[in-house]
């Protein structure tokens, strides 16, 4: 995967939406959130999804997958991380079976 595709820009509104999903109002951890968004996108592509689909911020299923990944990995004290990690893995697997999403 090319650097350009792997590092697609993350808009402020997308970061804001993911922060809301985390129920975080402060922007002080936006760096960590953006790193996790990039990691989620990379993981989805490694899982066999089309980079163009993964980087479409308007796609509701991709946004849910990215949000769930971030929720699983965000912060150090997350008692629900395993639950969110399992939900992310399930959604990633279902997306990888879809002709619309798989590479």
N, C-alpha and C positions, 0 to 999 in steps of 0.2 A: 504494500500500500504506500502510495506516495506521501511525503511529508505534508503536502498541501491538503490532501484529502483527510489525513489523520488528524491534522490540527485545524480543522474547520473552525472559523470564528464562533465564539459563544456570545450571543447578544446579551445586553443588560436585562432585557425583559425575560429571556430564558433563565438567566441566573436568578432573577427575582422570583420567577415561578417555582424553581426548584427550592429556593430558600423558603418560600411559603409552604411547600410540601413538607419541608423539615420542621416547620413551625418556628422558624428563627427570624427575628426582625432585624437584628444587627447585621451590618455589612462587614463586620470585622473578620469574618471567616470566609469571605467570598473567594479568596485565593484557594483555600482548601476545597470549597465547593466546585470551583472551576476545574481543579485538578481531578476531582472525582468524576465530573462530567466527562472529561477527556478519557479517563480510564474506562468509564462505562462504554463510551463510544468505541474505543479500541477493542474492548472485550466483545461487543456485539459484532464487530467486523471479524474478529478472530473466530467467532462462533458461526461464521458463514453468511452474515447479512451483507447486503449491498451498502457500500460506503455512502452512496448518494442518499439512500433511505435513512441510514443511521444519522446523517448530518442534517436532515430536514427537521428543523425545530418545530414545525407546525404539525408533525405527525403525532397523533395522540397516543398510539401504542408505543412508539419509540420514546416519547416523553415519559410515559408511565414506566417503561423499563429503566430509563436513565434515572428517574426519580427514585425508583425502588432500589437501584444499585447504590445511589448516593445515600439513601436513608439507611441502608445496611452497613455502609462503611464509614459514615460520618461520626466524628467524635470518638472519644476513648471509652466512655461509659455508656454503652448502648445495650441494654438487656434484651432488646428485641432484634438484634442484628441477625441472628440465625433465621428468624421468621422472615425477615425481609430478603435475606440472601436466597432462601428457598423460593420465595415468590418471584424474585428476579430470574433465577435459573429456570423456573417453569415458563415464564413469559418468553425468555430468550429461546428456549427450546421450541415453543409454539411458533414464534416468529420465523425460526429457521426452517420450519416445515412448510411455510407459506410461499407459494410461487411469487407472490408480490414482493417479498422481502429477501428471499434467499439469493445469494450471488450465483 
